[in-house]
Amino acid sequence: ECQGTAMVLDNDCTPLQRSWCLFELLQTRYVAPKYKSGYEGLLLCTVTGVLQWGNADVDTVVRLAEKVGETRLENAQASRIEDKIMIDECVVETVAGGFPEVNKFVHESIKK
């Protein structure tokens, strides 16, 4: 049984630039917790460790924090425009506060 979502981040935070990864964030934050007890939520993973567990190296954490601070999920892209439109609409329909609220969730996740 799924206990959370592991998002593997490179130095450019590439997953945060992909619409389908945004869709996974929506599932993690706004859908799955309603149906699963003990759900851990979003774990941000790097080659040096998991950020929330405190075992990623400091340089990586600082670099990712800067990159995440610049990231706006409404700018995420998909190879098919129809997918981007569907996911963007899902954000607007699912999340009170829309993209600013989802951006805030990601920013707060990296601070934990």
C-alpha positions, -999 to 999 in steps of 0.1 A, spaced: 0 0 0 13 35 -9 25 55 21 35 87 2 50 102 -29 87 103 -35 97 131 -59 133 127 -71 148 162 -77 178 170 -98 197 203 -94 172 220 -118 141 207 -100 130 192 -134 100 174 -120 85 207 -109 86 218 -146 65 189 -158 27 190 -158 23 153 -150 45 158 -119 22 186 -109 -7 162 -112 11 138 -88 15 167 -64 -22 173 -65 -29 137 -57 -3 138 -29 -16 169 -12 -53 171 -19 -66 136 -28 -47 108 -11 -47 121 25 -85 120 25 -85 83 20 -54 70 38 -44 71 74 -7 73 81 0 88 47 34 105 48 27 129 19 55 143 -3 91 133 3 116 154 -17 145 131 -26 180 138 -40 211 118 -47 224 127 -12 192 119 7 156 128 16 152 165 25 125 160 51 146 134 69 176 158 72 201 136 54 206 155 22 238 176 21 235 213 29 247 225 -6 220 205 -23 193 218 1 204 254 -5 205 250 -43 171 233 -44 155 259 -21 167 286 -44 154 268 -74 120 259 -58 116 296 -48 119 306 -85 95 278 -97 59 286 -106 40 254 -112 16 272 -135 46 273 -159 49 235 -160 48 220 -194 36 187 -210 45 172 -243 8 173 -253 -9 207 -248 -42 188 -241 -25 173 -210 -13 206 -197 -48 221 -201 -64 192 -183 -40 193 -154 -41 231 -151 -79 229 -150 -77 202 -124 -56 226 -102 -82 253 -105 -111 230 -98 -94 210 -70 -75 236 -50 -90 266 -32 -65 293 -41 -53 276 -73 -17 277 -84 -6 301 -56 -17 276 -30 0 247 -48 32 267 -51 30 274 -14 26 237 -6 59 230 -26 77 258 -9 66 246 25 76 210 17 112 220 11 113 240 44 104 209 65 
